Amino acid sequence: MTKFSSEVEVRGHLIDSMILTKIFDVIMDLGGEFEVLQMNVGKKKKEPSYAKLQIQGKTQDHLDKILEQVYREGATATIGKNVSLKAAPKDMVMPDDFYSTTNNTTEILLSDKWVLVDNMMMDKCIVVKNGKASCTPIRDIKKGDLVVVGESGVKITPPERPREGSNVFAFMGSSSSSERPTQHIAKKVAEDIFRTKKSGGKILLVGGPAIVHTGAADSVAELIRLGYIDGILAGNALAVHDIEYATLGTSLGMNVHDGSLAVKGHRNHMDTINAVFRAGSISNMVKKGELRRGILYECVKKKIPYILAGSIRDDGPLPDVITDTAVAQKEYKKVLKEAKMVIMVSTMLHSIATGNMLPAHVKVIVVDISQPTVTKLMDRGTWQALGIVTDVGAFLPLVSQEIKKIRK
């Protein structure tokens, strides 16, 4: 053993999930060397593999940098060290060497026992209190909170590659393309939504106004009515477009069904906002019978949450819109808790925000007409991400139709 070396071990589906390959790449990219001391490969699909490596660096500092990255790929030290904790110096301030989280399942070694970290999200810190560990955003840090510092005593478990042959994520190989048959993909997505819901899983939709503009609002409303969507995360625009379409038949003054411009249609957008303010809220519009269909109507009737996060560009915004972004973020988190699948449709900014709050094991489906947008949103560090480059106005009705076929 060289002077600047350390032994690490890693368990799991190392081969098919490429965990070991990533660890090797990290070591070589950082100029280190490694030797495989032990390797046991699982012989069955669900049987995990095990590897023990000796990692060598040029200096102790060099070795520490390599180990920091290797730990983030799922390796742990063979000799377990308890995590180091430091008190937060004041509210909303973390210790200098705080551990910055990933969205992967994470455990910490606390008093010689592995403790699962709750509420995993990326780019947060870990706070320990009363023997429990939780992933915590900087705004929620209080003076004196014990925060995990450094990389020692932290264990990450990367997500496994999906194995079910009929699973849409395995079928698509976790890549995005506009070349695959849309009907076939819609069927696979519908089957996975149906399976997720049948097993009691929570499904959320993050949506933009293009859902309405392209003619897919009726399909989304139907999915809510049938019980396949458990919450909507969006902004002011989706709500305004949806209510305009439901009450006036237009979206930004355009007749949705034939694409023609309505007479004085430019007023419809602002008339809609005015109507909601007159009623006091979206739910009041439903109670008064002024809103009788649409995405938000179904949310109110089914009593499922809809969180509308505001931005500086909003018209109005509607009285239901949360204009304080910190508050909106907290409300998004509440709805996302325990989600099994999130469908992101034609809204890059709200989808990125949502993605930052999701643990890596949550299934993500991204649908957008723009390939660069889909690629950016899929970069979640998870095997269970599916990108579909297509017109949402054509795709979502197909998914709705396929789900209705399955239900029969």
Backbone hydrogen bonds, N-H to C=O, Kabsch-Sander energy under -0.5 kcal/mol:
donor,donor_aa,acceptor,acceptor_aa,energy
5,S,3,K,-1.0
6,S,55,I,-2.0
8,V,53,L,-2.6
9,E,76,T,-2.9
10,V,51,A,-2.2
12,G,49,S,-1.8
14,L,12,G,-1.8
17,S,13,H,-1.3
18,M,15,I,-1.2
19,I,13,H,-0.5
20,L,14,L,-1.5
21,T,14,L,-0.5
22,K,18,M,-2.0
23,I,19,I,-1.9
24,F,20,L,-2.6
25,D,21,T,-2.5
26,V,22,K,-2.4
27,I,23,I,-2.2
28,M,24,F,-2.4
29,D,25,D,-3.0
30,L,26,V,-1.7
31,G,28,M,-1.5
32,G,27,I,-2.8
33,E,56,Q,-2.0
35,E,54,Q,-1.8
37,L,35,E,-0.8
37,L,52,K,-2.4
38,Q,52,K,-1.6
40,N,50,Y,-3.0
41,V,39,M,-0.5
47,E,44,K,-1.5
49,S,12,G,-3.6
50,Y,40,N,-2.8
51,A,10,V,-2.0
52,K,38,Q,-2.5
53,L,8,V,-2.8
54,Q,35,E,-2.6
55,I,6,S,-3.1
55,I,53,L,-0.6
56,Q,33,E,-3.1
57,G,4,F,-2.8
63,L,59,T,-2.6
64,D,60,Q,-2.5
65,K,61,D,-1.8
66,I,62,H,-1.9
67,L,63,L,-2.8
68,E,64,D,-2.2
69,Q,65,K,-1.4
70,V,66,I,-2.5
71,Y,67,L,-2.9
72,R,68,E,-1.0
73,E,69,Q,-0.5
73,E,70,V,-1.3
74,G,71,Y,-1.5
75,A,70,V,-1.7
76,T,9,E,-2.5
78,T,7,E,-1.7
80,G,78,T,-0.8
83,V,109,L,-2.7
84,S,149,V,-0.7
86,K,147,V,-2.3
88,A,145,D,-2.3
90,K,93,V,-0.6
92,M,141,I,-2.5
93,V,90,K,-1.5
98,F,95,P,-1.5
99,Y,148,V,-2.6
100,S,98,F,-0.5
101,T,99,Y,-0.6
101,T,124,K,-2.2
105,T,157,T,-0.9
107,E,155,K,-2.8
108,I,115,V,-2.4
109,L,153,G,-2.7
110,L,108,I,-0.9
110,L,113,K,-3.0
111,S,109,L,-0.5
113,K,110,L,-1.2
115,V,108,I,-2.9
117,V,106,T,-2.9
118,D,116,L,-0.5
118,D,133,A,-2.5
122,M,356,N,-0.9
123,D,101,T,-2.5
125,C,136,T,-2.1
127,V,125,C,-0.5
127,V,134,S,-2.7
128,V,146,L,-2.7
129,K,132,K,-2.8
132,K,129,K,-1.8
133,A,116,L,-0.6
134,S,127,V,-2.2
135,C,118,D,-2.7
136,T,125,C,-3.3
140,D,137,P,-1.6
141,I,138,I,-1.3
144,G,88,A,-2.5
145,D,142,K,-2.4
146,L,128,V,-0.6
147,V,86,K,-3.2
147,V,145,D,-0.7
148,V,126,I,-2.5
149,V,84,S,-2.5
150,G,97,D,-2.5
154,V,151,E,-1.3
155,K,107,E,-3.2
156,I,71,Y,-0.5
157,T,105,T,-2.8
167,N,164,E,-1.1
171,F,167,N,-2.6
172,M,168,V,-2.3
173,G,169,F,-0.7
174,S,169,F,-1.1
175,S,172,M,-0.6
177,S,387,G,-0.8
185,I,181,P,-2.0
186,A,182,T,-2.9
187,K,183,Q,-1.9
188,K,184,H,-2.0
189,V,185,I,-2.9
190,A,186,A,-2.5
191,E,187,K,-2.3
192,D,188,K,-2.1
193,I,189,V,-2.5
194,F,190,A,-2.6
195,R,191,E,-2.4
196,T,192,D,-2.5
197,K,193,I,-2.4
198,K,194,F,-2.5
199,S,195,R,-1.8
200,G,197,K,-1.7
201,G,196,T,-2.8
202,K,338,E,-0.5
204,L,341,M,-2.2
205,L,231,G,-2.4
206,V,343,I,-3.1
207,G,205,L,-0.6
207,G,233,L,-1.6
208,G,345,V,-1.5
210,A,346,S,-0.5
211,I,208,G,-1.7
212,V,209,P,-1.0
213,H,209,P,-2.3
214,T,210,A,-2.3
215,G,212,V,-1.5
216,A,211,I,-2.4
217,A,211,I,-0.6
220,V,216,A,-2.0
221,A,217,A,-2.7
222,E,218,D,-1.9
223,L,219,S,-2.2
224,I,220,V,-2.0
225,R,221,A,-2.4
226,L,222,E,-2.4
227,G,224,I,-1.2
228,Y,223,L,-2.9
229,I,223,L,-0.6
230,D,203,I,-3.7
232,I,305,P,-2.2
233,L,205,L,-2.6
234,A,232,I,-0.5
234,A,307,I,-2.6
236,N,309,A,-0.6
239,A,235,G,-1.1
240,V,236,N,-2.4
241,H,237,A,-2.9
242,D,238,L,-2.6
243,I,239,A,-2.4
244,E,240,V,-2.6
245,Y,241,H,-2.6
246,A,242,D,-2.3
247,T,243,I,-2.1
248,L,244,E,-2.9
249,G,244,E,-0.8
249,G,245,Y,-1.0
250,T,244,E,-0.9
251,S,254,M,-2.1
254,M,251,S,-1.3
255,N,260,S,-3.7
256,V,249,G,-1.3
256,V,254,M,-0.6
258,D,255,N,-0.5
259,G,255,N,-2.5
262,A,253,G,-2.6
265,G,262,A,-2.3
267,R,264,K,-1.9
268,N,265,G,-1.2
269,H,265,G,-0.6
271,D,267,R,-2.8
272,T,268,N,-2.3
273,I,269,H,-1.6
274,N,270,M,-2.4
275,A,271,D,-2.2
276,V,272,T,-2.0
277,F,273,I,-2.1
278,R,274,N,-2.3
279,A,275,A,-1.8
280,G,276,V,-2.0
285,M,281,S,-1.5
286,V,282,I,-1.7
287,K,283,S,-2.4
288,K,284,N,-2.3
289,G,286,V,-1.3
290,E,285,M,-2.3
291,L,285,M,-1.3
298,E,294,G,-2.0
299,C,295,I,-1.8
300,V,296,L,-2.3
301,K,297,Y,-2.6
302,K,298,E,-2.7
303,K,299,C,-0.8
304,I,299,C,-2.0
307,I,232,I,-2.6
308,L,306,Y,-0.6
309,A,234,A,-2.8
309,A,307,I,-0.6
310,G,322,I,-2.7
314,D,311,S,-1.4
321,V,318,L,-1.7
322,I,308,L,-3.2
323,T,321,V,-0.8
325,T,323,T,-0.8
328,A,324,D,-2.6
329,Q,325,T,-2.4
330,K,326,A,-1.6
331,E,327,V,-2.1
332,Y,328,A,-2.4
333,K,329,Q,-2.2
334,K,330,K,-1.9
335,V,331,E,-1.8
336,L,332,Y,-2.3
337,K,333,K,-1.1
339,A,336,L,-2.3
340,K,202,K,-2.7
341,M,202,K,-1.9
342,V,363,K,-2.6
343,I,204,L,-3.0
344,M,342,V,-0.6
344,M,365,I,-3.7
345,V,206,V,-3.3
345,V,343,I,-0.6
346,S,344,M,-0.5
346,S,367,V,-2.2
351,S,347,T,-1.6
352,I,348,M,-2.6
353,A,349,L,-2.2
354,T,350,H,-2.2
355,G,351,S,-3.0
356,N,352,I,-1.9
357,M,354,T,-1.8
358,L,355,G,-1.2
360,A,103,N,-3.8
362,V,359,P,-1.5
363,K,340,K,-2.1
364,V,384,Q,-2.4
365,I,342,V,-2.4
366,V,386,L,-3.1
367,V,344,M,-2.9
368,D,388,I,-1.9
371,Q,369,I,-0.6
374,V,370,S,-2.1
375,T,371,Q,-2.7
376,K,372,P,-2.3
377,L,373,T,-2.2
378,M,374,V,-2.0
379,D,375,T,-0.7
379,D,376,K,-0.6
380,R,378,M,-3.2
385,A,383,W,-1.4
386,L,364,V,-2.7
387,G,175,S,-0.8
388,I,366,V,-2.9
389,V,177,S,-0.9
390,T,368,D,-1.3
390,T,388,I,-0.9
392,V,390,T,-0.6
394,A,391,D,-1.4
395,F,391,D,-2.2
396,L,392,V,-2.0
398,L,394,A,-0.9
399,V,395,F,-2.0
400,S,396,L,-2.5
401,Q,397,P,-2.4
402,E,398,L,-2.4
403,I,399,V,-2.2
404,K,400,S,-2.0
405,K,401,Q,-1.7
406,I,402,E,-2.0
407,R,403,I,-2.1
408,K,404,K,-0.9
408,K,405,K,-0.6
